[in-house]
């Protein structure tokens, strides 16, 4: 008997991003209590905020957690792949591929 849904184990493959990659948040991220100095429920990152991958870690040996530095906000937040898109892989404006 299972939950009817197998979740992919991300760490079987390489990380989606490398340190230094410019990324954009695709979701709002609120403090779940693990971000010191901020109240639970405070918005840490807004959808559309841009930052840089600073480091890569793992959670439960299943998921990559990307430490993203949001320079404009002055914080580093751990985020999952599904919460980010790379801006380094996008075609430059006016230069179609």
N, C-alpha and C positions, 0 to 999 in steps of 0.2 A: 504494500500500500504506500503510495507516494503522494506528493502534492500535485501530480499531474503536469509538472513543468520542471524540466531540467534546465538549470542555468549554466551558461557557458563558463568554463574555468579559463579566465583571460590569461593567466600566467603560463599556460601551455605554449603560448606564442610570444613573440617579442612585444615590448611595449609599443603602443600606438604613437607615442611622442618621445622625442629625445630632449635632454636638458638644453635649454636655449631656444626651443621652439616657441614662437609667438602663437598664443591661443586666445579664443573668445569664449566666454561662458554662454552656454545655451539655456541655462536655468538660473533661477534665484537660489542662493544658498543661505540658509539661516543657521545660526549657532544652535547646535543640538546639545550644548553644554560642554563640548570638548575644546572650545576656543576660549582660553583664559582672558579675563579682563573685559569680557562682553557678556551682556545678559542673554539668557536662553531666549531664542526667538528673534534676536537682532539679525537683521539682514547683513551678511558679511560681503556677499558678492551679488551684483545685479546682473540680470540677463543682458548680454552685450558688453560687459566689462572685458577689457583686454589685459592680458598679462603674459608672463613667460614661465615655461616649465623650469623649475629650479632643481628639482630632485625627483626621484621615482622610488617609491617603496611598495610594499605589499600589505594586504589585509587578508588574514585567514588563509594565506598561501593560495588564494583564488583570484584576487583582484589587484590590479595595479592602482596605486594611489599616487596621483601626481601633485607634488607640492608646487602650487602656482603662485608666483609673486605678482601681485597687483600693485604696481608702482604708484598709480594715482591714489589708491586707497591706503597704501603703506602697510599692507598685510600680506602674509603668506597663508594660503588656505589649501588643505588637502581636498582633491576632487577626483571623481571617477571619469573614465573615458566618455561615458554617455553624457556628461555635463559640459564637454568641451569640443570645440572644432579648431583645427589648425588654420592659422592665417598665413603660414609660410607656404602652404600648398595651393593657395588660390591664385588664379591667373591675374596678372597685373592689369589694371584698367587701361583700356586702349590697346592692349597687346593680346588679342585673341589667340587661342591655341588651336 
